Amino acid sequence: MAVDTCPKCGALITPNLARCRQCKAYLHGTKLEGFLFESLLPQSLTGSPGTGIIFLFIVLYYLLMGVLAGPISLVAMTPYNVDQLGSTSPPGIFLGEYWRFVTSMFGHHDLIHIAFNLYALTIVGPLVEEVFDRKKMMVIYFVGGVASMVIHVEWMGQRGGGSIGASGAVSALIGATLCAAIRKGPEGTVIKSIMIRWVIYMGAFGLLVAGIDNAAHFGGFLTGAAFAFAMPLGATRTVAAQKALSVVMLALVGLTIGCTALMIDRLRGFPVSLEQDVYGRQIFMFEVEAPYDEDFSGQMQAFEACAAHVEAVDTDAEAIHDCELAARAVPHAAMIYRALAFMYAKSGESEKAGRMTYVALRIENRL
């Protein structure tokens, strides 16, 4: 076993120690990491602290979605809800809302969705921490999750709706664990067999259940596998490397908090839920809230309000606000973005006008 010295007091330490026995200095990274893992986590999640932190983030983000969208949303969200609350909505990405690549891997559509992903996380996450360590596990989750959402958007383009959920990031953990087990040889046989079963489960689930984001699953799996082949197995050995990895991990945590703040800031002045949503609410195959007739839906009301301003050639703040709401309610209608481009141009906001024109062209597949 490798032996080192405590950077604070010089006492002999070993890599498995969390704190120096002599001076109690935290040895696995920065002091903030020590607080995060040792003081912030409830006792039930400290066994696999990296998994525990991500578990906590997912639960807190879903509760935040429910607070913002209304209590019934905790059972099931509508497509409008998830677009406002951080999914990879293509028009949003085209507008430069890249924070969606982060928020989308913590938000979920309904209770079954989040329950399944949390279950998978609690199975796979500790295995990643076992073959690597907690900080590497968190880096794989974050980077693999973002990569999975980028691949989804590139694969689907403007054709599909936004993607949301932790399954792309969990797929990255599965890919990393499987490849690490292969690298370990006979020692990794048991873990390899568990991960192969999970690959089969995810593949079958993606083929048999409508609406599953197979592009994100595949992209996440490949990203995690690439990490596992490039990253040294086992815990990070030196104190200096532990601190460097700790800084990276904490930066990713900070990035998540920052992206969540950007999501909340975007909501100012706009509803998170539509009272007469054309999509209704469903959890798996069960209807929670019936959809409204399209002709009387909140989406149609928002569209018609914008159309009235276009017909009257209004370009004031009210017209812009109403058409911005219409763009949120009917995000794939290119004519709304063209109307906004005209309004912004007339208001002297040429940069925003150009951005709206760009989105309209992307939706029309002209770029």
PEMO-V664024 format. One record per residue. N is the residue number from 1. RES is the residue in three letters. PHI is phi in whole degrees, 0 to 359 (NA if undefined). OMEGA is omega as a letter, one per 40 degrees, with the letter a starting at -180 (999 if undefined). Layout:
N:RES:PHI:OMEGA
N:RES:PHI:OMEGA
This chain:
1:MET:NA:a
2:ALA:293:i
3:VAL:236:a
4:ASP:225:i
5:THR:240:i
6:CYS:295:a
7:PRO:293:a
8:LYS:266:a
9:CYS:242:i
10:GLY:84:i
11:ALA:292:i
12:LEU:291:i
13:ILE:224:i
14:THR:237:a
15:PRO:301:a
16:ASN:279:i
17:LEU:284:i
18:ALA:278:i
19:ARG:225:i
20:CYS:296:a
21:ARG:293:a
22:GLN:272:a
23:CYS:253:i
24:LYS:69:i
25:ALA:293:i
26:TYR:286:a
27:LEU:254:a
28:HIS:270:a
29:GLY:159:a
30:THR:276:i
31:LYS:298:a
32:LEU:296:i
33:GLU:298:i
34:GLY:301:i
35:PHE:296:a
36:LEU:300:a
37:PHE:276:a
38:GLU:264:a
39:SER:247:a
40:LEU:278:a
41:LEU:284:i
42:PRO:294:a
43:GLN:304:a
44:SER:293:a
45:LEU:250:a
46:THR:279:i
47:GLY:298:i
48:SER:231:a
49:PRO:296:i
50:GLY:298:i
51:THR:298:a
52:GLY:298:i
53:ILE:296:a
54:ILE:294:i
55:PHE:305:a
56:LEU:296:i
57:PHE:299:a
58:ILE:297:a
59:VAL:296:a
60:LEU:295:i
61:TYR:294:i
62:TYR:293:i
63:LEU:296:i
64:LEU:298:i
65:MET:301:i
66:GLY:294:i
67:VAL:296:a
68:LEU:283:a
69:ALA:263:a
70:GLY:109:a
71:PRO:305:a
72:ILE:297:i
73:SER:292:i
74:LEU:293:i
75:VAL:277:i
76:ALA:201:i
77:MET:265:i
78:THR:265:i
79:PRO:305:i
80:TYR:298:i
81:ASN:304:a
82:VAL:291:i
83:ASP:296:a
84:GLN:287:a
85:LEU:254:i
86:GLY:117:i
87:SER:288:i
88:THR:276:i
89:SER:303:a
90:PRO:307:i
91:PRO:302:i
92:GLY:297:i
93:ILE:298:i
94:PHE:299:i
95:LEU:279:i
96:GLY:93:i
97:GLU:275:a
98:TYR:290:i
99:TRP:300:i
100:ARG:298:i
101:PHE:296:i
102:VAL:268:a
103:THR:298:a
104:SER:296:a
105:MET:270:i
106:PHE:243:i
107:GLY:282:i
108:HIS:216:a
109:HIS:276:a
110:ASP:202:a
111:LEU:295:i
112:ILE:294:i
113:HIS:302:a
114:ILE:290:a
115:ALA:296:i
116:PHE:296:a
117:ASN:291:i
118:LEU:293:i
119:TYR:298:i
120:ALA:298:i
121:LEU:299:a
122:THR:289:i
123:ILE:276:a
124:VAL:276:a
125:GLY:306:i
126:PRO:299:i
127:LEU:292:i
128:VAL:295:i
129:GLU:295:i
130:GLU:288:a
131:VAL:275:i
132:PHE:239:i
133:ASP:198:a
134:ARG:293:a
135:LYS:290:i
136:LYS:298:i
137:MET:300:a
138:MET:293:i
139:VAL:297:i
140:ILE:299:i
141:TYR:300:a
142:PHE:294:a
143:VAL:293:i
144:GLY:296:i
145:GLY:294:i
146:VAL:297:i
147:ALA:300:a
148:SER:297:a
149:MET:286:i
150:VAL:298:i
151:ILE:296:i
152:HIS:302:a
153:VAL:295:a
154:GLU:294:a
155:TRP:288:a
156:MET:275:a
157:GLY:61:i
158:GLN:270:a
159:ARG:291:a
160:GLY:258:i
161:GLY:278:i
162:GLY:287:i
163:SER:256:i
164:ILE:209:i
165:GLY:130:a
166:ALA:273:a
167:SER:294:i
168:GLY:295:i
169:ALA:292:i
170:VAL:295:i
171:SER:298:i
172:ALA:296:i
173:LEU:295:i
174:ILE:297:i
175:GLY:299:a
176:ALA:294:a
177:THR:293:i
178:LEU:299:a
179:CYS:291:i
180:ALA:294:i
181:ALA:295:i
182:ILE:297:i
183:ARG:296:a
184:LYS:284:i
185:GLY:72:a
186:PRO:305:a
187:GLU:295:a
188:GLY:258:a
189:THR:301:a
190:VAL:296:a
191:ILE:297:i
192:LYS:299:a
193:SER:295:i
194:ILE:295:a
195:MET:290:i
196:ILE:298:i
197:ARG:298:i
198:TRP:294:i
199:VAL:299:i
200:ILE:296:i
201:TYR:301:a
202:MET:295:i
203:GLY:296:a
204:ALA:295:i
205:PHE:300:a
206:GLY:294:a
207:LEU:279:a
208:LEU:265:a
209:VAL:252:a
210:ALA:292:i
211:GLY:86:i
212:ILE:283:a
213:ASP:275:a
214:ASN:293:i
215:ALA:298:i
216:ALA:293:i
217:HIS:299:a
218:PHE:294:i
219:GLY:296:i
220:GLY:296:a
221:PHE:301:a
222:LEU:295:i
223:THR:295:i
224:GLY:297:i
225:ALA:297:i
226:ALA:298:i
227:PHE:299:a
228:ALA:294:i
229:PHE:284:a
230:ALA:270:a
231:MET:264:i
232:PRO:300:i
233:LEU:288:i
234:GLY:83:a
235:ALA:290:i
236:THR:295:a
237:ARG:273:a
238:THR:271:i
239:VAL:298:a
240:ALA:297:i
241:ALA:294:i
242:GLN:299:a
243:LYS:293:i
244:ALA:297:i
245:LEU:293:i
246:SER:297:i
247:VAL:298:i
248:VAL:298:a
249:MET:297:i
250:LEU:292:i
251:ALA:296:i
252:LEU:291:i
253:VAL:297:i
254:GLY:297:i
255:LEU:299:i
256:THR:298:i
257:ILE:296:i
258:GLY:296:i
259:CYS:294:i
260:THR:296:i
261:ALA:296:i
262:LEU:295:i
263:MET:299:a
264:ILE:295:a
265:ASP:298:a
266:ARG:294:a
267:LEU:283:a
268:ARG:302:i
269:GLY:85:a
270:PHE:228:i
271:PRO:287:i
272:VAL:274:i
273:SER:234:i
274:LEU:260:a
275:GLU:298:a
276:GLN:238:a
277:ASP:282:a
278:VAL:293:a
279:TYR:269:a
280:GLY:67:a
281:ARG:228:i
282:GLN:226:i
283:ILE:236:a
284:PHE:60:i
285:MET:255:a
286:PHE:255:a
287:GLU:276:i
288:VAL:265:i
289:GLU:216:a
290:ALA:292:i
291:PRO:288:i
292:TYR:274:i
293:ASP:302:a
294:GLU:303:a
295:ASP:294:a
296:PHE:243:a
297:SER:284:i
298:GLY:298:i
299:GLN:299:a
300:MET:293:i
301:GLN:299:i
302:ALA:295:i
303:PHE:297:a
304:GLU:292:i
305:ALA:296:i
306:CYS:294:a
307:ALA:300:i
308:ALA:296:i
309:HIS:294:i
310:VAL:296:a
311:GLU:297:a
312:ALA:273:a
313:VAL:56:i
314:ASP:281:i
315:THR:226:a
316:ASP:279:a
317:ALA:297:i
318:GLU:296:i
319:ALA:296:i
320:ILE:296:i
321:HIS:299:a
322:ASP:296:i
323:CYS:285:i
324:GLU:294:i
325:LEU:295:i
326:ALA:298:i
327:ALA:295:i
328:ARG:286:a
329:ALA:284:a
330:VAL:232:a
331:PRO:292:a
332:HIS:257:i
333:ALA:269:a
334:ALA:299:a
335:MET:296:i
336:ILE:293:i
337:TYR:292:i
338:ARG:292:i
339:ALA:297:i
340:LEU:295:i
341:ALA:300:i
342:PHE:297:a
343:MET:296:i
344:TYR:295:i
345:ALA:298:i
346:LYS:293:i
347:SER:272:i
348:GLY:83:i
349:GLU:260:a
350:SER:294:a
351:GLU:296:i
352:LYS:295:i
353:ALA:299:i
354:GLY:296:i
355:ARG:295:i
356:MET:294:i
357:THR:296:i
358:TYR:299:i
359:VAL:297:i
360:ALA:300:i
361:LEU:294:i
362:ARG:295:i
363:ILE:296:a
364:GLU:278:a
365:ASN:60:i
366:ARG:258:i
367:LEU:229:999
